Amino acid sequence: MQEPTFLILTALASGPQHGYAIITEVTGISAGRVKLRAGTLYAALDRLQTEGLIAEDREEIVDGRVRRYYRLTGEGATRLATEAERLRRNAAEAVARLRTGYAGGTA
Amino acid sequence: MNEGLLPLPASPDPWEQDEAALTRRYRKLLAWYPRDHRARHEEEMIGVLLAGAHPGQRHPGLGDTADLAKGALHIRLQRAFGPTRAADWQRASLIAGVIGLVLQATVGLGAMAQWAIVSRVEDSDPALMWTFTSALALFPLIVIGAMRTNRRWLVAGLAWTLLAAEQAVTFTVMGTYLIPAPEMIGPNDPLLQWPTVLSAATAISLTLAKEPWHSLKSLRWSRITPVLGGLIAYGTWVVFFGHIPVGVLYDELNPQLFATALAAGLALRSATGRRALLFLSPALVSLMYFAFFGDFNPPIDLLTIVGLIALAVTASRFRRARGDQTGEVGDTGPGTTGRRA
């Protein structure tokens, strides 16, 4: 799973969000490292909807324009949990090896 | 003080003017998106774009412009070929490889049938020609049989061996060169002959197809069988009823063009079919080119025209149906949702 996809799914994990809120959430989660633009976001939303990982939740009209909210589906939550666990295991392994190897070598 | 004077017309708010100009320009950029996506998401995207704009901004930035162009391209590609997951493309390359092998076998069968007649009237070496034509027909079937081993590199290696053997025998039998002399470059160039291009496209497709046997078993054959059935029926027709050419192995082109146009029309109806067609497109282009410009062939006849019309009609049906996102018809492998691929 590519990082922007992971971050979009993570942004939706705590509840439905609209497009601009997803952009700001992703910027926040990645500590400003990933800044999505509208074109990239909506291409990703289109693909994730096609794959059944997210779905449209509801619409609001704000300043005369539609604001659509997106939510994580059950399948999306499963995929995100699987990917998060994979990353967690890799990160834990990296930290453990650094502790035993690199820290020992420099002691 | 102003008594008796007409009230001045309210001057438009500069901020609103800026926003209107920016909105208008964003709409122009969003015209790159598919119609159904615009109808559903244009206002929403403009809202997001305006929310990220600077105060007083009247023109889209270069970054947003490039990003919208990239997004439109991605969505159009997704509409045409489904999600960009590697597994979907590998499955499509396998389908292209199988179709390519079946087509190659029909070419071989056709060549055998033609040789059966040509050998009676021409002074050639029958043993060599029989070996060549029967190998052309049987070897693709051996490659299909090798898929049972599920070994990608064995299958791909055999497909490349078939291509190399065809080229070697073409050189031996037809006396032409793999790299042609300048005067041979053109429709008569053996490298441009569509069986050669088909063979190369098949070998490339099978090189990309992982776990061929497992993938074959996961395919939804009810959707692929009509295409394969049509091609096999064509091969049978060539063997038993095909008209006889005048001494060249590959000039039975118009029925092939017809069968290929129909198969392509069927393939266009699904995302997996469109992906598979992309793998076979070099062979299709080569076939069209050779059919229209080759010196060996009769002029375009009614059958060719009917085939091309069938292709065009089916393609137009696909374009009309594109908006409603017709379902996946090619595969049911792991990870597919069945909604659209």
Interface residues (C-beta under 8 A of the other chain):
Chain A: G19 Y20 I23 R37 A38 G39 T40 L41 Y42 A43 D46 R47 T50 E51 G52 V62 D63 R65 V66 R67 R68 E75
Chain B: H37 H41 E43 E44 M45 I46 G47 V48 L49 A51 G52 G63 D64 D67 L68 A69 K70 G71 A72 H74 I75 Q78 G82 P83 T84 T337 R339 R340 A341
